[in-house]
Amino acid sequence: MPASDVYSVYAWWPAQRANNANNTNNTAARFGISTTSGVRWTKVDQREDGGFWVKLGAYEMESGNRHAVRVSPASEEGGYVMADAVKIVRGKFASPVDRDGPKASSHTQGSATSGLASGHFTGLDVVRLAREHIGTPYKHSPPYTCQAQRSEDCSCHTELVFEKLDIELPDDPVGQWGEGRRVAKPDLRPGDLVFFKERGPSNPITHVGIYSGYGNLIHSSAYFGEIVESKMEYIKGYYGAKRL
């Protein structure tokens, strides 16, 4: 590590093949991150969210650390533990800058560019497009206008992302709830829209973001003052999710 600081850690593993009846990937693969307070272990289900960068979290790391991330072959579940690649980016809300994963991997699902060119896209394409906006200042509209990577509130961000995929959404979280089909929380996939009623269940929807896998949400946050990728569990008032 070049300096003592907070770093975002991403991992990549091959996507589970849809026609693979054996389900060979592991459901509890263990990644250990060396932090200033010791190694912190986290588990991921590698039968899900494969084929793109999955954020494991943000961690304080020390300068000179040469063994920042390790993968354990031991697991409580069966199946292969996959260790294709990791990426470490300085900053709590930093994003992997490239749209694709390891160039040598033959299991990638294609880039957002190829998906758009063919007129088709996956949820992972949605995530890649959403991450391009990370760091954009949060400014509520109105009174501010919705401007890509200049001023975006939560529904402005989601509107702009799906606009690139030729899907029109209103710049309003309540209006966006009327689109797509409802998805149960245990069935969330990358690219799903997630909605919140932060002022209580009897009040209107106040917030929307894009699920990015492993319990993370890409969203324009009034609390942080910018678009971030953070743990969904810390946002109050989960209401539901939609898939477009």
BAKE-996444 format. One record per residue (C-alpha): residue number from 0; x, y, z. Coordinates in nm, 4 decimals. Layout:
N
@k NUM x X y Y z Z
...
This chain:
244
@k 0 x 0.0000 y 0.0000 z 0.0000
@k 1 x 0.1429 y 0.3429 z -0.0944
@k 2 x 0.0165 y 0.5270 z 0.2149
@k 3 x -0.1844 y 0.4795 z 0.5310
@k 4 x -0.5418 y 0.5660 z 0.4373
@k 5 x -0.8920 y 0.4285 z 0.3751
@k 6 x -0.9211 y 0.2059 z 0.0666
@k 7 x -1.2176 y 0.0540 z -0.1174
@k 8 x -1.1678 y -0.3158 z -0.1879
@k 9 x -1.3321 y -0.4887 z -0.4854
@k 10 x -1.3244 y -0.8558 z -0.5848
@k 11 x -1.3997 y -1.0303 z -0.9131
@k 12 x -1.4962 y -1.3912 z -0.9742
@k 13 x -1.6386 y -1.5665 z -1.2811
@k 14 x -2.0132 y -1.5624 z -1.3301
@k 15 x -2.1866 y -1.8901 z -1.2523
@k 16 x -2.2903 y -2.0377 z -1.5852
@k 17 x -2.6697 y -2.0438 z -1.6175
@k 18 x -2.6703 y -2.3989 z -1.7568
@k 19 x -2.4373 y -2.5350 z -1.4900
@k 20 x -2.6514 y -2.7793 z -1.2930
@k 21 x -2.3681 y -2.8557 z -1.0508
@k 22 x -2.3507 y -2.4979 z -0.9142
@k 23 x -1.9753 y -2.5290 z -0.8623
@k 24 x -1.9095 y -2.1828 z -0.7154
@k 25 x -1.8906 y -2.1489 z -0.3361
@k 26 x -2.1690 y -1.9792 z -0.1405
@k 27 x -1.9460 y -1.8659 z 0.1490
@k 28 x -1.6051 y -1.7787 z 0.0033
@k 29 x -1.3897 y -1.6010 z 0.2648
@k 30 x -1.1873 y -1.2884 z 0.1818
@k 31 x -0.9507 y -1.1514 z 0.4475
@k 32 x -0.8509 y -0.7841 z 0.4370
@k 33 x -0.5441 y -0.6702 z 0.6329
@k 34 x -0.6439 y -0.3539 z 0.8195
@k 35 x -0.4824 y -0.1377 z 1.0854
@k 36 x -0.6771 y -0.3376 z 1.3464
@k 37 x -0.5918 y -0.6819 z 1.2077
@k 38 x -0.7345 y -0.9114 z 0.9402
@k 39 x -1.1075 y -0.8682 z 0.8839
@k 40 x -1.2805 y -1.1639 z 0.7175
@k 41 x -1.5922 y -1.1338 z 0.5054
@k 42 x -1.7979 y -1.3968 z 0.3216
@k 43 x -1.9444 y -1.3690 z -0.0277
@k 44 x -2.1786 y -1.5934 z -0.2239
@k 45 x -1.9906 y -1.6610 z -0.5464
@k 46 x -2.2925 y -1.8135 z -0.7146
@k 47 x -2.4216 y -1.4563 z -0.7369
@k 48 x -2.2830 y -1.1250 z -0.8645
@k 49 x -2.0098 y -1.2872 z -1.0749
@k 50 x -1.8606 y -1.1246 z -1.3816
@k 51 x -1.8088 y -0.7717 z -1.2453
@k 52 x -1.6358 y -0.5859 z -0.9626
@k 53 x -1.8120 y -0.6470 z -0.6301
@k 54 x -1.7361 y -0.4043 z -0.3488
@k 55 x -1.6358 y -0.5851 z -0.0293
@k 56 x -1.6123 y -0.2651 z 0.1748
@k 57 x -1.3853 y 0.0226 z 0.2757
@k 58 x -1.0983 y -0.0397 z 0.5179
@k 59 x -0.8169 y 0.1479 z 0.6917
@k 60 x -0.4840 y 0.0087 z 0.5720
@k 61 x -0.1218 y 0.0783 z 0.6604
@k 62 x 0.1564 y 0.2024 z 0.4350
@k 63 x 0.3833 y -0.0759 z 0.3089
@k 64 x 0.1229 y -0.3526 z 0.3465
@k 65 x 0.2170 y -0.6134 z 0.0812
@k 66 x -0.0514 y -0.8692 z 0.1674
@k 67 x -0.3629 y -0.6523 z 0.1712
@k 68 x -0.6138 y -0.9174 z 0.0602
@k 69 x -0.6091 y -1.2940 z 0.1000
@k 70 x -0.8597 y -1.5621 z -0.0017
@k 71 x -0.9123 y -1.8686 z 0.2143
@k 72 x -0.9766 y -2.2104 z 0.0568
@k 73 x -1.1594 y -2.3086 z 0.3763
@k 74 x -1.5347 y -2.2641 z 0.3712
@k 75 x -1.8424 y -2.3749 z 0.5626
@k 76 x -2.0100 y -2.4585 z 0.2306
@k 77 x -1.9206 y -2.6756 z -0.0686
@k 78 x -1.8012 y -2.5657 z -0.4096
@k 79 x -1.4951 y -2.3970 z -0.5536
@k 80 x -1.3599 y -2.0764 z -0.4007
@k 81 x -1.2850 y -1.8467 z -0.6954
@k 82 x -1.0027 y -1.5918 z -0.6758
@k 83 x -0.9834 y -1.4258 z -1.0162
@k 84 x -0.8759 y -1.0754 z -0.9116
@k 85 x -0.8977 y -0.7989 z -0.6533
@k 86 x -0.8796 y -0.4225 z -0.6964
@k 87 x -0.7886 y -0.1741 z -0.4224
@k 88 x -0.8771 y 0.1921 z -0.4787
@k 89 x -0.7829 y 0.4759 z -0.2454
@k 90 x -1.0869 y 0.6434 z -0.0905
@k 91 x -1.3940 y 0.5306 z 0.1019
@k 92 x -1.6289 y 0.5753 z -0.1925
@k 93 x -1.3842 y 0.5175 z -0.4770
@k 94 x -1.4978 y 0.3151 z -0.7765
@k 95 x -1.3100 y 0.0782 z -1.0100
@k 96 x -1.2455 y 0.2976 z -1.3121
@k 97 x -1.2537 y 0.0371 z -1.5891
@k 98 x -1.5816 y -0.0979 z -1.7149
@k 99 x -1.4625 y -0.4573 z -1.7514
@k 100 x -1.2825 y -0.6985 z -1.5257
@k 101 x -0.9665 y -0.9027 z -1.5728
@k 102 x -0.8781 y -0.9011 z -1.9430
@k 103 x -0.7635 y -1.2621 z -1.9314
@k 104 x -1.0960 y -1.3921 z -1.7995
@k 105 x -1.3103 y -1.5842 z -2.0445
@k 106 x -1.6140 y -1.5707 z -1.8177
@k 107 x -1.6955 y -1.1994 z -1.8360
@k 108 x -2.0444 y -1.1072 z -1.9407
@k 109 x -1.9487 y -0.8264 z -2.1796
@k 110 x -1.9052 y -0.4564 z -2.1284
@k 111 x -2.1743 y -0.1932 z -2.1051
@k 112 x -2.0537 y -0.0598 z -2.4396
@k 113 x -2.1209 y -0.3858 z -2.6241
@k 114 x -2.4534 y -0.4282 z -2.4462
@k 115 x -2.5730 y -0.0845 z -2.5497
@k 116 x -2.4520 y -0.1297 z -2.9053
@k 117 x -2.6558 y -0.4475 z -2.9445
@k 118 x -2.9662 y -0.2968 z -2.7870
@k 119 x -2.9503 y -0.5347 z -2.4874
@k 120 x -2.8113 y -0.4881 z -2.1388
@k 121 x -2.7738 y -0.6705 z -1.8104
@k 122 x -2.8024 y -0.5510 z -1.4524
@k 123 x -2.4241 y -0.5420 z -1.4385
@k 124 x -2.4236 y -0.2929 z -1.7266
@k 125 x -2.6553 y -0.0744 z -1.5163
@k 126 x -2.4096 y -0.0912 z -1.2248
@k 127 x -2.1125 y 0.0013 z -1.4448
@k 128 x -2.2973 y 0.3055 z -1.5798
@k 129 x -2.4117 y 0.4074 z -1.2296
@k 130 x -2.0550 y 0.3917 z -1.0965
@k 131 x -1.9438 y 0.6465 z -1.3565
@k 132 x -2.1376 y 0.9065 z -1.1541
@k 133 x -1.9711 y 0.8348 z -0.8164
@k 134 x -1.8435 y 1.1602 z -0.6646
@k 135 x -2.1012 y 1.3821 z -0.8390
@k 136 x -2.2314 y 1.6485 z -0.5943
@k 137 x -2.5754 y 1.5920 z -0.4454
@k 138 x -2.8082 y 1.8797 z -0.5271
@k 139 x -3.1816 y 1.8436 z -0.4868
@k 140 x -3.3970 y 1.9177 z -0.7897
@k 141 x -3.5794 y 2.1487 z -0.7668
@k 142 x -3.4440 y 2.4109 z -0.7072
@k 143 x -3.1335 y 2.2806 z -0.8888
@k 144 x -3.1560 y 2.1249 z -1.2337
@k 145 x -3.0656 y 1.7633 z -1.3068
@k 146 x -2.7254 y 1.7740 z -1.4792
@k 147 x -2.5199 y 1.4627 z -1.5429
@k 148 x -2.2071 y 1.4480 z -1.3240
@k 149 x -2.2586 y 1.8087 z -1.2132
@k 150 x -2.5664 y 1.8119 z -0.9896
@k 151 x -2.7766 y 1.5020 z -0.9237
@k 152 x -3.0203 y 1.4012 z -0.6545
@k 153 x -3.1291 y 1.0386 z -0.6089
@k 154 x -3.3969 y 1.0181 z -0.8800
@k 155 x -3.1942 y 1.2358 z -1.1184
@k 156 x -2.9092 y 0.9836 z -1.0928
@k 157 x -3.1286 y 0.6817 z -1.1641
@k 158 x -3.3063 y 0.8665 z -1.4455
@k 159 x -2.9754 y 0.9513 z -1.6154
@k 160 x -2.8384 y 0.5977 z -1.5866
@k 161 x -3.1440 y 0.4347 z -1.7421
@k 162 x -3.1710 y 0.7091 z -2.0047
@k 163 x -2.8452 y 0.5722 z -2.1503
@k 164 x -3.0232 y 0.2381 z -2.1816
@k 165 x -3.3197 y 0.3943 z -2.3658
@k 166 x -3.5499 y 0.3596 z -2.0639
@k 167 x -3.7375 y 0.6759 z -1.9660
@k 168 x -3.7974 y 0.7372 z -1.5961
@k 169 x -3.9554 y 1.0376 z -1.4250
@k 170 x -3.7219 y 1.2484 z -1.2108
@k 171 x -3.9131 y 1.1539 z -0.8981
@k 172 x -3.8715 y 0.8496 z -0.6679
@k 173 x -4.2488 y 0.8113 z -0.6241
@k 174 x -4.2984 y 0.8104 z -1.0021
@k 175 x -4.0139 y 0.5632 z -1.0534
@k 176 x -4.1805 y 0.3219 z -0.8124
@k 177 x -4.4573 y 0.2878 z -1.0730
@k 178 x -4.2159 y 0.1364 z -1.3261
@k 179 x -4.0949 y -0.2220 z -1.3671
@k 180 x -4.1931 y -0.5280 z -1.1653
@k 181 x -4.1596 y -0.5728 z -0.7924
@k 182 x -3.8725 y -0.7841 z -0.6569
@k 183 x -3.8507 y -0.9368 z -0.3094
@k 184 x -3.5555 y -0.8250 z -0.0981
@k 185 x -3.3900 y -1.1727 z -0.0910
@k 186 x -3.4070 y -1.1797 z -0.4730
@k 187 x -3.2264 y -0.8496 z -0.5352
@k 188 x -2.9858 y -0.8477 z -0.8293
@k 189 x -2.7363 y -0.5854 z -0.9489
@k 190 x -2.9167 y -0.3144 z -1.1451
@k 191 x -3.2432 y -0.3273 z -0.9469
@k 192 x -3.3946 y -0.0011 z -0.8226
@k 193 x -3.4307 y 0.0093 z -0.4423
@k 194 x -3.6732 y 0.2480 z -0.2690
@k 195 x -3.6914 y 0.3896 z 0.0838
@k 196 x -3.9433 y 0.5710 z 0.3048
@k 197 x -3.6980 y 0.7468 z 0.5342
@k 198 x -3.9700 y 0.9410 z 0.7174
@k 199 x -4.1739 y 0.6355 z 0.8111
@k 200 x -4.3995 y 0.3796 z 0.6402
@k 201 x -4.7037 y 0.6068 z 0.6337
@k 202 x -4.5144 y 0.8768 z 0.4392
@k 203 x -4.4235 y 0.8903 z 0.0675
@k 204 x -4.1114 y 0.7338 z -0.0869
@k 205 x -3.8171 y 0.9695 z -0.0328
@k 206 x -3.5124 y 0.7907 z -0.1752
@k 207 x -3.4063 y 0.5583 z -0.4576
@k 208 x -3.0777 y 0.3973 z -0.5584
@k 209 x -2.9310 y 0.1185 z -0.7715
@k 210 x -2.8401 y -0.2121 z -0.6090
@k 211 x -2.4816 y -0.3107 z -0.6918
@k 212 x -2.4551 y -0.6504 z -0.5229
@k 213 x -2.3349 y -0.7814 z -0.1866
@k 214 x -2.5683 y -0.5491 z 0.0055
@k 215 x -2.4370 y -0.2290 z -0.1582
@k 216 x -2.6300 y 0.0589 z -0.3130
@k 217 x -2.5135 y 0.3279 z -0.5556
@k 218 x -2.7112 y 0.6403 z -0.4737
@k 219 x -2.6994 y 1.0169 z -0.4530
@k 220 x -2.6818 y 1.0765 z -0.0782
@k 221 x -2.7840 y 1.3964 z 0.0962
@k 222 x -2.5959 y 1.2709 z 0.4049
@k 223 x -2.2620 y 1.2316 z 0.2250
@k 224 x -2.3287 y 1.5190 z -0.0161
@k 225 x -2.2438 y 1.3184 z -0.3285
@k 226 x -2.3086 y 0.9962 z -0.5188
@k 227 x -2.1586 y 0.7043 z -0.3283
@k 228 x -2.1581 y 0.3264 z -0.3184
@k 229 x -2.2345 y 0.2264 z 0.0381
@k 230 x -2.3985 y -0.0441 z 0.2457
@k 231 x -2.7746 y -0.0436 z 0.1967
@k 232 x -2.8401 y -0.1535 z 0.5565
@k 233 x -2.7472 y 0.1901 z 0.6902
@k 234 x -3.0298 y 0.3639 z 0.4999
@k 235 x -3.3504 y 0.3808 z 0.7023
@k 236 x -3.6938 y 0.2814 z 0.5796
@k 237 x -3.6440 y 0.0094 z 0.3174
@k 238 x -3.9696 y -0.0049 z 0.1195
@k 239 x -3.9161 y -0.2287 z -0.1833
@k 240 x -3.7384 y -0.2882 z -0.5134
@k 241 x -3.8232 y -0.2861 z -0.8837
@k 242 x -3.6573 y -0.4526 z -1.1829
@k 243 x -3.6798 y -0.2768 z -1.5212
